[in-house]
Amino acid sequence: QVQLVESGGGLVQAGGSLRLSCAASGSIFFINFMGWYRQVPGKQRELVAHITSGGSAKYADFVKGRFTISGDNAKNTVYLQMNSLEPEDTGVYYCNVDHTHWGGRRSDYWGQGTQVTVSS
């Protein structure tokens, strides 16, 4: 099993910044992707960004260059720097890890979610 601990959510004014962190621990063999999804009111959970262990990143279109994802492989930690936040970014942000176990089985793990609220 892999456990995820998230931190960094909170309340910020429009135009402000927040940095989310997610640390993975447990029986880690190989992490394929670490990333962030979000669920905003009235919408399904959607990808924000993810990054491979090799450092290749993918972003959702709505990020528009405002967010930056980075990873620390030694710490099994992923960060999401969010700048120029908008009220539409309000929601619960979930850390996700795509993991390959010893033997080849692949699993998805999710954090408990952290609330991000952007006031106008």
Phi, psi and omega per residue, in radians:
Q1 nan 2.628 3.094
V2 -2.105 2.308 3.104
Q3 -1.901 2.522 -3.138
L4 -2.143 2.345 3.076
V5 -2.146 2.101 -3.105
E6 -1.803 2.692 3.033
S7 -2.724 2.836 2.984
G8 1.916 -0.086 3.107
G9 -1.261 3.076 3.107
G10 2.766 -2.858 -3.121
L11 -1.874 2.305 -3.136
V12 -2.540 2.658 3.078
Q13 -1.377 2.706 3.085
A14 -0.953 2.388 -3.082
G15 1.609 -0.180 -3.113
G16 -1.480 -3.030 -3.061
S17 -2.306 2.660 2.997
L18 -2.493 2.674 3.072
R19 -2.183 2.102 3.090
L20 -1.696 2.525 3.076
S21 -2.244 2.591 3.083
C22 -2.508 2.116 3.140
A23 -1.935 2.276 3.110
A24 -1.754 2.479 3.098
S25 -2.573 2.983 3.129
G26 1.948 -2.554 -3.073
S27 -1.503 1.268 -3.092
I28 -1.567 2.190 3.040
F29 -1.881 -1.017 3.094
F30 -2.615 2.181 3.096
I31 -1.657 2.097 3.118
N32 -1.396 -0.868 3.121
F33 -2.409 2.590 2.844
M34 -2.221 2.461 -3.106
G35 -2.905 -3.008 -3.092
W36 -2.262 2.370 2.972
Y37 -2.066 2.857 3.057
R38 -2.457 2.673 3.027
Q39 -2.173 1.932 3.116
V40 -1.729 2.730 -3.078
P41 -0.958 2.262 3.070
G42 1.479 0.026 -3.115
K43 -2.258 2.814 3.067
Q44 -1.365 2.842 3.097
R45 -1.081 2.391 -3.059
E46 -2.389 2.661 3.106
L47 -1.199 2.362 2.994
V48 -1.722 -0.968 3.125
A49 -2.900 2.664 2.937
H50 -2.507 2.870 -3.075
I51 -2.463 2.457 3.105
T52 -1.507 2.935 3.101
S53 -1.120 -0.367 3.091
G54 -1.493 -0.056 3.065
G55 1.656 0.140 3.109
S56 -1.444 2.198 -3.044
A57 -1.957 2.614 3.053
K58 -2.289 2.408 -3.114
Y59 -2.178 2.612 2.977
A60 -1.253 2.683 -3.122
D61 -1.054 -0.604 -3.058
F62 -1.231 -0.194 3.088
V63 -1.137 -0.662 3.002
K64 0.910 0.619 3.132
G65 1.359 0.092 -3.112
R66 -1.482 -0.483 -3.061
F67 -1.929 2.601 3.071
T68 -2.310 2.226 3.088
I69 -1.789 2.478 3.099
S70 -2.555 2.813 -3.105
G71 -2.401 2.681 3.047
D72 -2.143 1.758 -3.057
N73 -1.111 -0.612 -3.114
A74 -1.125 -0.526 -3.118
K75 -1.803 0.000 -3.073
N76 0.871 0.840 -3.049
T77 -2.239 2.478 3.070
V78 -2.154 2.535 -3.118
Y79 -2.150 2.606 3.018
L80 -2.290 1.906 3.069
Q81 -1.553 2.091 -3.093
M82 -2.010 2.028 3.127
N83 -2.012 2.867 3.111
S84 0.877 0.831 -3.087
L85 -1.162 2.541 -3.114
E86 -2.098 2.699 3.091
P87 -0.944 -0.530 3.139
E88 -1.194 -0.208 3.092
D89 -1.451 -0.103 3.139
T90 -1.068 2.304 3.130
G91 2.913 -3.011 3.071
V92 -1.753 2.226 -3.102
Y93 -1.831 2.245 -3.067
Y94 -2.023 2.320 2.999
C95 -1.403 2.497 3.137
N96 -2.340 2.413 3.060
V97 -2.216 2.237 3.025
D98 -1.762 2.017 -2.911
H99 -2.212 2.437 3.014
T100 -1.846 2.178 3.137
H101 -1.469 2.824 2.964
W102 -0.983 2.176 -3.071
G103 1.837 -0.214 2.996
G104 1.800 -0.172 3.139
R105 -1.189 2.463 -3.073
R106 -1.988 2.390 -3.095
S107 -2.408 2.685 3.025
D108 -1.847 2.402 3.049
Y109 -2.213 2.578 -3.098
W110 -2.219 2.503 2.990
G111 -1.365 3.092 -3.076
Q112 -1.402 -0.240 -3.138
G113 1.682 2.510 3.085
T114 -2.308 2.350 -3.058
Q115 -1.407 2.299 3.001
V116 -2.077 2.152 3.133
T117 -2.178 2.173 -3.138
V118 -2.008 2.054 -3.122
S119 -1.615 2.600 -3.117
S120 -1.583 nan nan
